[in-house]
Amino acid sequence: MIKMTIYHGEEVQQRDLPCDFLSLRMSLYQMNLMRHPDEVSVRDVQAEFTSTDPIGQKLISLIRPGDLLSDVDVAIHQLKAAPQAIQEALRQKLMDGSFETIEDIHIGRDQLLEEKCGFRQLYYFPLACSIPDEDGNLEEVSPYILSQYSEQIQDAIEADQKRDIDTMAMYFWTHDQKVNDSIRSKLLTCEWGLASIGPSLYGRVEVTATEPFTEKEVRAMKEWISGQNSDGLGEGFEQRPIETEDGDLYVHFWNSGNDYHITTDDEIERELHPEQFETPPKRVNTHPTLLGVGCGEAAELHSVQEVAQFIYEKGQHSDVLITKEDGTPFITTFGIFIDKIADMDYREELLKELVPLQMGEQDGGMSGMSM
């Protein structure tokens, strides 16, 4: 779209824009200019820009000597690779003189994205994290550690997405050509981040589009997000450690467990609050007496409330095992958080008692249990 020529001493480099930041940085390094593109201005390298395209020529007229090379590159890219739904309008604004600086292109793009947004949907997925042990082997850590470092994880996710000049929406693809074309025609943005839901931390993708997706398109979006989590953005992210007081933290957007799945905002509400949508028969009384083991102590547990209190008290010092009377494992925990449970109806009732304890909304003292 635009050809850039830059100078440093006797060194000269040419580069077609837009390009990725790594290529731009390599051009500077090859000129013995060991600085990042967001530290080098047009003036610093006597940059010259040429284009045979009217849109490129108009954009060149906005570039000022003090503009950073990275900002110029991004502005060109935003024009060339804008979502289909706003691309024509963005270019028209450039050509009719609505923009006076390259920063105006970024502002205009965001305004058009907001104006065109007729649909916003959130997709959630489970997270896991691990920290190397003394031997360097990755060891999964509790959900508490994950929540403790939520701000650092969010900052790292945002920084990771900024590593790429393309937005994640640019990478959408599905094998069904009709569905692919339909989604790409209305997809605006896809941004990865975090969401705290109750005591748990989830990965979240916020998707905006010009109009709602069909059920088939939602399924395609879920499949694409899962693929990005396992082999795309997520694969690269989990290889870059986040420094914490507990050591290098590795966050995983995907796992191979059978329970791994992507849910929409509507669906997760049904998962977390099923009582608001249906009233299935409860079977919690099929386990009148359970046995709890934790911190080297054992106790008979005669109600859901006693089970919750036992997990909360003992789970602060060790993992907890709850068994049936015949010794069959029924519940295992990571500290105060449920790891595995044999009865999902019982889990629903247990969480009603356990979550307030985890959130500090209820006293966790135990009484009435046989030790």
Buried (B, 14 or more C-beta within 10 A) or exposed (E): BBBBBBBBEEBEBEBEBBBBBEBBBBBBEEBEBEEEBBEBBBEBBEBEBEBEEEBBEBBBEBBEEEBBBBBBBBBBBBBBBBBEBBBEBBBEBBEEEEBEBBBBBBEBBEBBBEEBBEBEBBBBBBBBBBBBEEEEEBEEBBBBBBBBBBEBBBEBBEEBBEEBBEBBBBBBEBEEEEBBEBBBEBBBBBBBBBBEEEBBBBBBBBBBBBEEBEEBBBBBBBEBBBBBBBEBBBBEBBEEBBEBEEBEBBBBBBBEEEEBEBBBBEBBBEEBEBEEEEEEEEEBEEBEEBBBBBEEEBBBBBBBBBBBBBBBBBBBEBBBBBBBEEEEEBBBBBBBBBBEBBBEBBBBBBBEBBBBBBEEEBEBEBEEBEE
